[in-house]
Amino acid sequence: MLGAGALEPGPPGAAAAPSPAPARAPAPGSLFRPISAEDEEQQPTEIESLCMNCYRNGVTRLLLTKIPFFREIIVSSFSCEHCGWNNTEIQSAGRIQDQGVRYTLTVRAQEDMNREVVKTDSATTRIPELDFEIPAFSQKGALTTVEGLINRAISGLEQDQPMRRASEETIAERIDEFLVQLKGLKQVASPFTLIIDDPSGNSFVENPFAPQKDEALVITHYNRTSKQEEMLGLQAEAPEEKLEEDDLRNEVLQFNTNCPECNAPAQTNMKLVQIPHFKEVIIMATNCENCGHRTNEVKSGGAVEPLGTRITLHITDPSDMTRDLLKSETCSVEIPELEFELGMAVLGGKFTTLEGLLKDIRELVIKNPFTLGDSSSPGQAEKLQEFSQKLDQIIEGTVKAHFILDDPAGNSYLQNVYAPEDDPEMKVECYKRTFDQNEDLGLNDMKTEGYETGLAAQR
């Protein structure tokens, strides 16, 4: 019997091989034979092929077979006796299916590790318990087992470890820890989930109880998205209406500008981002290759809101520091416990976390040139040191405090970690702007209704 272990793929790569046609055509109906130990006629076809590693001739073996309760596949295996290079992959012998398929297998026992698996190159493999994913088209297709898939992933990670240890020790240590967890899966000490998601519909996980239902295996068929159709080459480009919406959100636009620090030519990246439970914003970032200066800025993607917004957060836990935060240019910041207030336009627009904004405030206050050197007043350095210590305590979560964002334009945001429910530690108030606030925003002189009459009178 031709077992799956004999077809385990070697190092990734592509072997040049002619089209999978045997030397002589067998009788009709016998081109694809089921895998069987009794079928002595089912032998691979050997073809002399060029090795893409040493450019000498090697041997490609082709096997046309049929997997029970699945479909026909072509298994190709190349090996070179001169340099030892080898490569194995599978290809579906049929067409791309009408729907994609997702196999969700709960591995509970050692027997599940021996299930046969067909994984095409367009399939994504995931193990949610380890937050591990093998993206589509990152590996060649394979006819293997569940254990073989895990061994293949382990081999791929181990190959690059010597290089990582020489350059980035921290990353190498984390990968070593992850490899221990990945190898531990093979012992099946506790159940885990294996998900194979293939938009082409040509992957397969064995059901050992077929034709009866397998309680550990869930098979889901789904309609492909436009992006998946394009990935498989079934669609040349996305429809025009989607280009206007989806592509604008996914695409990073670039335009030429000058560095604000050294005035050298630089490039600014701009992206439209949808903030959940809020609105769209435009993030702009400039990186100067000449002097290394970096800037980032956030602009609201919408108009000035009819009402201003005042957001008050009671900081009670260190986890509050991870909340996403959007501070527009028109937003002021207050921390009553520190008797601190940051006016609008200071620090500009930022999309960061609460911790990131508090650290920016600390840098701004401590490195202010008017509070340093001979121009500083007696005792000012001590006050700044005390302010910095209290701010550090708030960031570390050892001191509770209130953080207030006050934006007359209503374009600032602080993440509600309980969304869509109300956040017990956060209060959002909408208020009517004063005349002075409208003046600061330039709204008092802005006329949006009946302006045609005024223009006619001027003429």
C-alpha positions in Angstrom: 0.0 0.0 0.0 1.3 3.5 -0.8 1.1 5.1 2.6 0.9 8.8 3.3 4.2 8.8 5.1 6.0 7.9 1.9 4.6 11.0 0.3 5.7 13.5 2.9 7.1 16.6 1.1 10.7 17.5 1.4 12.2 21.1 1.3 9.8 23.6 -0.4 10.5 24.3 -4.0 9.3 23.4 -7.5 10.6 20.6 -9.6 10.4 20.9 -13.4 8.3 18.1 -14.7 6.5 17.4 -18.0 2.7 17.2 -18.0 1.4 14.2 -16.0 0.8 11.8 -18.9 1.9 8.2 -18.6 3.9 6.5 -21.2 1.0 4.4 -22.4 -2.7 5.0 -21.8 -4.4 2.4 -19.7 -7.8 1.0 -20.4 -10.7 3.4 -20.2 -11.9 3.9 -16.6 -8.7 2.7 -15.0 -6.6 6.0 -15.2 -7.4 6.8 -11.6 -7.3 3.8 -9.2 -8.3 3.8 -5.5 -5.5 3.4 -3.1 -5.3 -0.3 -2.4 -2.7 -2.7 -1.1 -4.0 -5.4 -3.5 -3.6 -3.3 -6.7 -0.2 -4.3 -8.0 -0.8 -2.5 -11.3 -1.0 0.8 -9.4 2.6 1.9 -9.8 4.0 5.4 -10.3 5.1 6.6 -13.7 8.7 7.6 -13.8 9.9 10.5 -16.0 13.4 11.9 -16.3 13.3 15.6 -15.3 15.7 18.5 -14.8 16.7 19.3 -11.2 16.2 23.0 -10.4 18.9 22.8 -7.7 21.9 21.4 -9.6 20.6 21.5 -13.1 21.3 17.8 -13.7 18.7 15.1 -14.5 16.6 13.6 -11.7 13.4 11.5 -11.7 9.8 12.6 -11.3 7.3 10.0 -10.2 3.7 10.5 -11.0 0.8 8.6 -9.3 -2.8 9.1 -10.5 -5.0 7.8 -7.7 -8.4 8.2 -6.1 -9.1 8.8 -2.5 -12.2 6.9 -1.2 -15.2 9.2 -0.5 -13.3 12.1 -2.1 -12.0 12.5 -5.7 -9.0 12.0 -8.0 -5.6 13.5 -7.3 -2.2 13.5 -8.9 0.8 12.9 -6.6 4.1 14.0 -8.0 7.5 13.3 -6.3 10.9 14.5 -7.6 14.3 13.4 -6.4 17.8 14.0 -7.6 20.5 11.4 -6.9 23.2 13.9 -7.7 22.5 16.6 -5.1 19.9 14.9 -2.9 17.3 17.5 -3.5 13.7 16.3 -3.5 10.2 17.8 -3.7 6.7 16.3 -3.3 3.4 17.8 -4.0 -0.2 16.9 -4.9 -2.6 18.5 -7.4 -6.3 18.0 -7.8 -7.1 16.1 -11.0 -10.5 17.8 -11.1 -11.8 21.3 -11.5 -12.1 24.0 -8.8 -15.3 23.3 -7.0 -18.4 25.5 -7.0 -18.0 26.3 -3.3 -15.2 26.5 -0.8 -14.9 24.0 2.0 -13.8 24.2 5.6 -13.0 21.1 7.7 -13.0 21.5 11.5 -11.6 18.4 13.2 -11.5 18.0 17.0 -8.4 15.8 17.7 -9.2 13.8 20.8 -7.2 10.6 20.5 -4.0 9.3 19.0 -6.0 7.6 16.2 -7.1 11.0 15.0 -3.4 11.9 14.2 -3.4 9.1 11.6 -6.3 10.5 9.6 -5.4 11.1 5.9 -5.4 14.7 4.8 -5.3 16.3 1.4 -4.1 19.9 1.7 -3.9 21.9 -1.5 -1.7 24.9 -1.9 -4.7 27.2 -1.7 -5.8 25.9 1.7 -5.2 27.7 5.0 -4.4 25.6 8.1 -5.2 26.8 11.6 -4.9 25.6 15.2 -6.8 28.1 17.3 -5.6 26.8 20.7 -2.0 27.9 19.7 -3.1 30.9 17.6 -1.2 29.2 14.8 -1.9 29.6 11.1 -0.3 28.4 7.9 -1.4 30.9 5.1 -2.6 29.8 1.7 0.0 29.4 -1.0 2.9 29.3 1.6 3.3 25.5 1.1 2.9 23.1 -1.7 -0.1 20.8 -1.7 0.4 17.5 0.2 -1.1 14.1 0.8 -0.3 13.4 4.4 -1.8 12.8 7.8 -2.8 15.1 10.7 0.5 14.2 12.3 2.3 14.8 9.0 0.9 18.4 8.8 2.2 19.1 12.3 5.6 17.6 11.5 5.7 19.7 8.3 5.1 22.9 10.3 7.7 22.0 12.9 10.3 21.3 10.1 9.6 24.7 8.5 10.1 26.6 11.8 13.2 24.6 12.7 14.9 25.3 9.4 15.3 29.0 10.0 16.1 28.9 13.7 20.0 29.0 13.4 19.6 32.2 11.3 17.2 33.7 13.9 19.5 32.9 16.8 22.3 34.8 15.2 20.2 37.9 14.6 17.2 38.1 17.0 17.6 36.0 20.1 14.3 37.1 21.7 12.3 35.9 18.6 14.3 32.7 18.5 13.5 32.0 22.2 9.7 32.5 21.6 9.8 30.2 18.6 11.6 27.6 20.6 8.8 27.8 23.2 6.2 27.6 20.5 7.9 24.5 19.0 7.6 22.7 22.3 3.9 23.4 22.3 3.5 22.3 18.7 5.4 19.0 19.4 3.3 18.5 22.4 0.2 18.3 20.2 1.3 15.0 18.8 0.9 13.4 22.2 -2.8 14.5 22.3 -2.6 15.1 26.0 -5.6 17.4 25.6 -8.0 17.9 22.7 -7.2 20.5 20.1 -8.8 21.8 16.9 -7.5 21.6 13.4 -9.1 23.7 10.7 -8.4 23.4 7.0 -10.1 26.2 5.0 -9.8 25.8 1.2 -11.6 28.2 -1.1 -11.0 25.9 -4.1 -13.0 23.1 -2.3 -10.3 20.5 -3.2 -8.9 19.8 0.3 -10.0 16.8 2.3 -9.9 15.3 5.8 -10.6 11.6 6.2 -13.8 10.3 7.9 -12.8 6.8 9.2 -16.5 6.1 9.9 -17.7 6.9 6.3 -20.4 6.7 5.1 -21.6 7.3 8.6 -21.3 10.7 10.3 -18.1 11.6 12.1 -18.9 13.4 15.4 -15.4 14.9 15.6 -15.4 16.3 12.0 -17.5 19.3 10.8 -17.6 20.0 7.1 -18.8 23.4 6.0 -19.4 24.5 2.4 -19.5 28.2 1.7 -19.6 30.7 -1.2 -16.3 32.3 -2.1 -15.7 36.0 -1.7 -14.6 38.2 -4.6 -11.1 38.3 -3.1 -11.0 34.5 -2.9 -12.2 34.3 -6.5 -9.4 36.6 -7.6 -6.9 34.6 -5.6 -7.8 31.5 -7.4 -7.7 33.2 -10.8 -11.4 32.9 -11.4 -12.0 36.6 -11.5 -9.7 39.1 -13.2 -10.5 42.1 -11.0 -13.1 43.1 -8.4 -16.3 44.7 -9.6 -16.2 48.5 -10.1 -18.6 49.2 -7.3 -16.3 47.3 -4.9 -13.3 49.1 -6.1 -14.7 52.4 -4.9 -15.4 51.1 -1.4 -13.4 48.1 -0.4 -10.2 49.0 -2.3 -10.2 52.5 -0.9 -10.3 51.2 2.6 -7.6 48.5 2.0 -5.2 50.5 -0.2 -2.4 52.6 1.2 -2.2 55.8 -0.9 1.2 57.5 -1.4 2.2 60.9 -2.5 5.4 62.9 -2.6 6.1 65.7 -0.1 9.1 67.3 1.7 10.4 66.4 5.1 9.3 69.0 7.7 12.7 68.6 9.5 15.3 68.7 6.7 13.1 69.6 3.7 14.4 66.6 1.7 12.0 64.8 -0.7 10.0 62.2 1.3 6.9 60.1 0.9 3.7 60.3 2.8 1.4 57.3 3.3 -2.3 57.8 3.8 -4.9 55.2 4.7 -8.7 55.3 5.4 -9.5 53.3 8.6 -12.9 52.4 10.0 -12.8 52.6 13.8 -15.4 50.1 15.3 -18.4 51.8 16.9 -17.2 55.2 15.7 -16.4 56.5 12.2 -13.8 56.6 9.5 -10.5 58.4 10.0 -7.6 59.2 7.7 -4.2 58.2 9.1 -1.2 60.0 7.4 2.5 59.0 8.1 5.7 60.4 6.8 9.1 58.7 7.1 12.2 60.6 5.9 15.0 58.3 4.7 17.4 61.3 4.7 17.3 62.3 8.4 15.1 59.6 9.9 12.4 62.0 11.0 9.0 60.4 11.4 5.6 62.0 11.7 2.1 60.6 11.9 -1.2 62.5 11.9 -4.9 61.6 12.1 -7.7 63.5 10.3 -11.4 62.9 10.8 -12.9 61.3 7.7 -16.3 63.1 8.3 -17.7 66.5 9.0 -17.9 68.5 12.2 -20.6 66.9 14.4 -23.7 68.9 15.3 -22.7 68.6 19.0 -19.5 68.6 20.9 -18.3 65.5 22.8 -16.9 65.1 26.3 -15.5 61.7 27.3 -14.6 61.0 30.9 -12.9 57.7 31.8 -12.2 56.6 35.4 -8.9 54.8 35.2 -9.2 51.9 37.7 -7.1 49.1 36.1 -3.8 48.8 34.2 -5.7 47.2 31.3 -7.3 50.6 30.7 -4.0 51.7 29.2 -4.6 49.4 26.2 -7.8 51.2 25.1 -7.6 52.6 21.6 -7.8 56.4 21.5 -8.4 59.0 18.8 -7.5 62.5 19.7 -8.4 65.0 17.0 -6.6 68.4 16.5 -9.6 70.1 18.1 -9.6 68.0 21.3 -8.3 69.1 24.7 -7.2 66.7 27.5 -7.7 67.0 31.2 -6.4 65.0 34.2 -8.1 66.6 37.3 -6.0 64.7 39.8 -2.8 66.3 38.4 -4.4 69.7 37.8 -3.3 69.2 34.2 -4.9 70.5 31.0 -3.7 70.1 27.4 -5.2 72.6 25.0 -6.6 71.8 21.5 -4.1 71.5 18.6 -1.3 70.6 21.0 0.3 67.2 20.0 -2.0 67.4 16.9 -4.2 64.5 15.8 -3.3 61.1 17.1 -4.6 57.5 16.8 -2.9 55.6 19.6 -3.6 54.0 23.0 -4.3 55.7 26.3 -0.8 54.7 27.5 0.7 56.1 24.3 -1.0 59.5 24.7 0.0 59.7 28.4 3.6 59.0 27.5 3.5 61.7 24.8 2.2 64.1 27.4 5.0 63.3 29.7 7.6 63.8 27.0 6.0 67.1 26.0 6.0 68.5 29.6 9.4 67.2 30.7 11.3 68.2 27.5 9.8 71.7 27.3 12.8 74.1 26.7 11.2 76.8 28.8 11.2 74.6 31.9 14.9 73.6 31.6 18.2 75.4 32.0 18.8 78.9 33.3 15.3 80.1 32.2 13.6 77.7 34.7 12.3 79.1 38.0 13.4 77.7 41.4 11.4 74.6 42.3 10.1 74.1 38.8 12.3 71.0 38.3 11.0 69.5 41.5 7.4 70.1 40.3 8.1 68.5 37.0 9.7 65.5 38.7 6.7 65.1 40.9 4.3 65.4 37.9 6.3 62.8 36.0 6.2 60.3 39.0 2.4 60.7 39.4 1.8 60.2 35.7 4.0 57.1 35.8 1.9 55.8 38.7 -1.3 56.3 36.6 0.2 54.5 33.6 1.3 51.6 35.8 -2.2 51.4 37.3 -1.2 52.0 40.9 -3.1 55.3 41.2 -6.7 55.8 40.1 -7.5 59.0 38.1 -9.9 60.6 35.7 -9.0 61.1 32.0 -11.1 63.6 30.1 -11.3 64.2 26.3 -13.2 67.3 25.4 -13.7 67.8 21.6 -16.1 70.6 20.5 -16.0 69.1 17.0 -17.2 65.7 18.3 -14.4 63.9 16.3 -12.5 62.2 19.2 -12.9 58.7 20.4 -12.0 56.4 23.4 -12.6 52.7 23.1 -15.5 51.1 25.0 -14.2 47.7 25.9 -17.8 46.6 26.8 -19.3 47.6 23.4 -22.0 47.4 22.4 -23.0 47.5 26.1 -22.4 50.6 28.2 -19.0 51.0 29.9 -19.4 51.5 33.7 -16.2 53.4 34.0 -16.7 55.7 31.0 -19.2 58.6 30.5 -19.9 60.2 27.1 -21.6 63.5 27.1 -22.8 65.5 24.0 -23.2 69.2 24.5 -24.1 72.3 22.5 -21.1 74.4 21.5 -20.6 77.9 22.8 -20.1 80.9 20.5 -16.4 81.0 21.3 -16.0 77.3 20.5 -17.8 77.8 17.1 -15.5 80.7 16.5 -12.4 78.5 17.2 -13.8 76.0 14.7 -14.5 78.7 12.1 -18.2 77.8 12.1 -19.6 81.3 12.9 -18.5 82.7 9.5 -19.4 79.6 7.6 -22.7 79.8 5.6 -24.0 76.6 4.2 -27.6 77.8 3.4 -28.7 80.6 1.2 -25.2 81.6 0.2 -26.2 81.8 -3.5 -28.2 85.0 -2.7 -25.2 86.6 -1.1 -22.9 85.8 -4.0 -25.4 87.3 -6.5 -25.6 90.5 -4.4 -21.8 90.8 -4.5 -21.8 90.6 -8.3 
